Amino acid sequence: MAPTRMNVLVYSGIGSTVDSVRHCLYTLRELLSPNYAVIPVSGDQIIKEPWPSSCAAVVFPGGADKGYCRILNGEGNRRIRRFVEAGGVYIGFCAGGYYGSGKCEFEVGNRLLEVIGDRELAFFPGVDRGGAFPGFVYNSEKGARAAELQVNKAALSSGAVPNVFRSYYNGGGVFVDAAKHHNKGVEILASYTEDLAVDAGEGAAAAVYCKVGTGAALLTGPHPEFAAAKMEKKEDVPGFHHIIDVLAGDEKHRTDFMKACLTKLGLSVTEEQNVPSLSHIHLSSLQAPKTSELLRSLKEIITSEEGEEYIKDDNDKFHFIKRSVWSLGSLYQALPSSLKDEKTDHDTGSGGDKDRIADYNSITKEVLVHELDHPAIEDTPYFDHESYYNNLSLFNTATPGAQSSFGHHLLYGEVLTSTNTLLEKNTQLLRRLPTGFTAVATSQLAGRGRGSNVWVSPPGSLMFSIVIRHPMSLMQQAPVVFVQYLAALAIIEGVKSCDKDLYKDIPIKLKWPNDIYALNPARAASTSSSITNTANESIKSTINQDQYIKIGGILVNSHYNAQDYIAVCGIGLNLSNNAPTTSLNALLPFLPTHKTASKTPQTPPPPLVPEKLLASILTSFDRLYTRFLRTGFDDHFLDMYYAHWLHQDQTITLEAEEGQPRARIRGLSKDYGLLVAEEVEEVVGRAGEWRGTGRLWKLQSDSNSFDFFRGLMRRKL
């Protein structure tokens, strides 16, 4: 549905610079069109015209905020302030950030540049102090830099958000003591990581979100709206071309940060249109030297070509690059020409047929081997390896019964074809990988869609695959078919136990055999009952279509040899992506433990993050699988499964059978995990009352399709 307020107004009057206005218009149009019309306006229009009723956001770009004050102090600022308090949005970049703060302190002590004074808008209730870095010169790039920013992912939980990225900076400030204003609705969205030239107080806030009445403001010191592709390399400024090159390398990260900020402001962001390029793959281990041991175990399938090591497998060719320290420049230089060409075709639309689909299987996969340390956050900005491994160690230590093997070796790529494909379709590699080896992706290019489209998994999903070497000798006691049920239980347990009791009431359930469903947040928001009570409503024959929606799935593929069944268990879970259904983080505001007796909403728990959630799920899976090897899928596991599934005593119709008999679901068979249903008949003279006939049906997931919303079981063709 289109937003009712369609205009985003970019101030282009006195004080603004041409370049800043141009970048604002370019980036906002790219990210917000066609949902909004992004148009420039003058100060006179802000003061006199009836813009608030049709405006979604007003934007103040870089420049000199004294010019803004001269034109808009008084009536102009009163109109902007009332607009935001009534539900509107203010965005201020650099000078616009100074202008939206309570006080501007710029180059204090510099008699040529000093600007000190209170500001009327005061969305940030403190001081914006600059320049954060030295060397600023008006109308020049001499003080410019690619500033490194640390993103607060707890405050920006929508989509794929980088941990760090570099943003264009030229004269902006730092929001002094921003953390101390949390009780006034201020959240730090990003912080400078480098030493600053001014006193920042507590923290080094580079971008802040400010709640203002029913509206909000986004203020930044640097320029995340500046796109490197639209910047000119000025030869009169030494090193400026290098700054642009660095920014170009972080372009996707900048865009994702901007998308997350705009989404947090309540704006409807345009969906991704371009197909991303394949990325490098990082191979690491909890204990870094174990990576070398893993590589040695693959030596019989590794070949050498001109001194470089490769594995040519059934589906993919892997190039293993042994370095312990990586820079942004060397990473790009390490890309083979095939990947560079593919990046050009898909990211810029030049150098090839825009409509063609790259043959991703033919592209050599570059694997960076980390033998001495873990991947640096600068090299994997969407996945913090240190955080992941630290959490894995903590969960392993606190979890009795785990063998501490799941997730200890990690293969991570920002953009992969498919984690399942990389493992399951490359059998030489797969047969030498240990149990618990895990592949993770931030985005996946899973295959072709309609026509020439390529299907891209939504940003914000948690996608991973695990190798399980299941002993053939235990097939009678512990059939491998139950791995899918163990995975489902591991997801439920991993989510609910991710951080003490914070997420224990999150309303997620299992749909037989291997889907994860959640209570629809729209239903939770519209009901007066608690989300837990709603989630535990009795299910008999049919379920409202809007009551539960799918947020995750499991796919298990198996190979076997004389000793083992080698299963690859692929898992996809909506973590922070609200499309196409909903996500775990979208459920957090409705948890009953975060409502007072007066039903006043309290602060929800912090968003789940991929590094910690993955570690929690893998540890749960490790413990459950270890027990399964000893006991099989016994009554303990059955009770766990039934406690979370959607189907107990649900009445269904067996459409493929003669007469379409009715049956009531009783549970799972202990031998092969079949769905057990008892045939029922309606009691004569008692409409709606059913009794069992004693006839049992055992239904296989591979042979039947279960529409549990309508209570129908169909034979698959």
C-alpha positions, 0 to 999 in steps of 0.5 A, a space after each residue: 500500500 502506498 504511503 499517504 504522505 508522498 513528498 520528501 522535501 530536500 532543502 536547497 535554499 541559502 546555506 546548502 551546497 550544490 553537491 550536498 543537495 545533489 547527493 541527497 536527491 540521488 540517494 533518496 530517490 534511489 532508495 525511496 522511489 516510487 513510494 515517494 516524490 523526492 523534490 527540492 524546496 526553498 526556504 520561502 516554500 517551507 515558510 509559506 506553502 501548505 507542505 506538511 499535510 502531504 510531506 513524509 520527511 523534510 531533509 536538510 543537506 550539508 552546507 553552512 547551517 548559519 544560512 539555514 538559521 538566517 532564513 528559517 529562524 522563527 516561523 520556518 523552524 516552528 513549522 518544521 518542529 510542529 510537523 515532526 511532533 505531529 508524526 513527520 520526519 526530519 533528516 539532517 546530514 552534516 550541517 543539517 545535523 548541526 541545525 537539528 541539534 540543541 546547540 552547534 559548536 563548530 571549530 571553537 577557537 578558530 577565529 576564521 571558522 568558529 560558529 557557536 550558538 543555540 539552535 531552535 529545532 533541538 531534536 537532539 537535546 544536546 551539543 553537536 560539536 565539530 569538526 570531528 576531524 581536523 583540516 576542514 576548509 569551506 568549499 574544498 575537499 582538503 579535510 575530507 576522509 572516508 570515516 569508519 563508522 561502527 553501527 549499533 545493530 541493536 538500534 537498526 534491526 531491519 534488513 542486512 545491516 553492516 557492523 562497520 562501514 566507511 562514509 564520506 566525511 567533510 566537516 561534520 560533528 559528533 553528538 556530545 554525550 548522546 548516550 546520556 540522552 537515552 531517556 529523552 528518546 535518543 538512540 545512537 545509530 553509528 559511532 566514529 571508531 577513530 580518534 576525534 579532534 574534539 571532546 565527544 563526552 561519553 561515546 563518539 556518536 556519528 549518527 543519532 535517532 531522536 524520538 520527537 512527539 509522534 515523529 522522529 529525526 535522523 541526524 548525522 555528522 558524516 555524509 552516508 547519503 554521498 554515493 561514491 559513483 557520483 563523486 568527482 576525483 579532484 586532482 588538486 586534492 592529494 589522496 582524494 581519489 583514494 578516498 573515493 575508491 575506499 568509499 566505492 568498496 563500501 557502497 553496498 554497506 553504505 546503502 544498507 545502512 541508509 535503508 535501515 535508517 530510513 526504515 527506522 524512521 517509518 519510511 517505505 524503502 524500495 526493494 532491492 532491484 539489482 542482483 548482488 555479486 558473489 563475494 569472497 568466502 572466509 574459512 575459519 575455526 573457533 581455535 584458529 590453528 584448527 583451520 590448518 588441520 582442516 585444510 590438511 585433511 583435504 590434501 588428497 583432493 587439493 591440486 596445485 596450479 602455478 603454486 596456488 591450491 585448488 579443489 575442483 569438485 562436482 559443482 564448484 571450483 575452490 581457490 584457497 588463499 592462505 593469508 592471515 591479514 586482509 586489506 580492502 584493497 588486497 581483497 579486491 585484487 585477489 578476485 579473479 577476472 571472472 568475478 570482476 567481470 560478473 561484478 561489473 555486469 550485475 552491479 553497474 549494468 555495463 560491460 555485458 548483457 544486463 538480462 543474462 544470468 551469470 553461470 555462478 557454478 563456473 566462477 571459481 570460489 575464492 576461499 580466504 583461509 584464516 589460520 592465525 586469527 578470525 576474519 576482521 569485522 572490516 572484511 565481513 561487516 555483516 557478520 562479526 566472527 569474534 562475537 559469533 565465536 565468543 557466544 559459541 564458547 559461552 553457550 558450549 560451556 553452559 550447555 551440558 551434553 554438547 560435544 562442542 563440535 557444531 559450528 566450530 568450523 565456519 565457512 562464511 560468505 556475504 553473498 553465496 550461491 547457496 550454503 546447501 549447494 556449496 556443501 551437498 553438491 560438492 561430494 569430494 569436499 563433503 565426504 571429508 568434512 567433519 560433523 558440525 561443519 557449518 556454512 553461513 551466508 548473509 545473502 544467497 543467489 539460489 537459482 533462476 526465477 521467472 524469465 531471466 530473474 535470479 532469486 535473492 534471499 531477503 536481507 535479514 534472513 539467517 541462512 546456514 547449512 550443517 554437515 552431519 556424519 551419521 553412523 550407519 551402525 546406528 540406523 536402526 536405533 537412531 534413523 537419520 530421518 529424525 535429523 529434520 525434527 532435531 533441527 526444528 527443535 534446535 531452532 525453537 530451543 535456540 531462539 527461546 534460550 538465546 539470552 536467559 529468559 528474554 525470548 522464552 515466550 516468543 510465539 513460534 511453533 513447528 509445522 510437520 515435518 520441518 517448517 517454523 511458524 510464528 504467530 502473525 504480529 498483526 493478530 497479536 497487535 489486534 488482540 487484547 489477550 496475551 500473545 502466549 495465550 493466543 499462541 496456545 489456542 486449541 487447534 482442532 480442524 482448521 486454523 485462521 490463515 492470518 493466525 500463523 505464518 511461516 518464518 523458517 524452513 529446513 531442508 535435509 539432503 543425504 549421501 552415504 558411504 560404507 560408514 556414514 550417512 552424510 546429511 547436509 541440513 540447510 536452515 533458513 530463518 526470518 530474523 529481521 526481514 519482515 517480507 515476505 511474511 514476518 520475522 522473529 524481531 517483529 514479534 518482540 514488541 508483543 511479548 507478554 513479559 514486557 507489558 505492565 499490569 496497566 497494559 502499558 508497553 515497556 521496552 521490548 528485549 533487544 533484537 536478536 542478532 545473527 551471530 548470537 542466535 546462530 551460536 545458540 541454535 548450533 549449541 542446541 542442535 549439538 546437544 540434541 543430536 548427541 543425545 539422539 545418538 544414545 537414545 534414538 527419538 525416544 519419548 523425551 524427544 516426542 514430548 519436546 516435539 509435541 510441546 511445540 507443534 501445531 497439530 495435536 488432535 487436529 482433524 484433517 481430511 485425507 483427500 486422496 483416499 476413497 470417500 475422503 475420510 476424516 482423521 485426527 492427528 495423534 503424533 509421530 511414529 517412533 520408527 521413521 517419524 511418520 505422521 500418525 492419524 486415526 480415522 474418525 467418524 461423526 457421532 450420529 445425532 451429534 453434529 460436530 462430535 467425532 469418535 475414532 474408528 480404530 483405523 490408523 494412517 501413517 503418512 510420509 512427508 515425501 509423499 503427502 502435502 499438508 495444508 494445515 490451514 484447511 486441514 487437508 492432506 493431499 497425495 503428491 503427484 
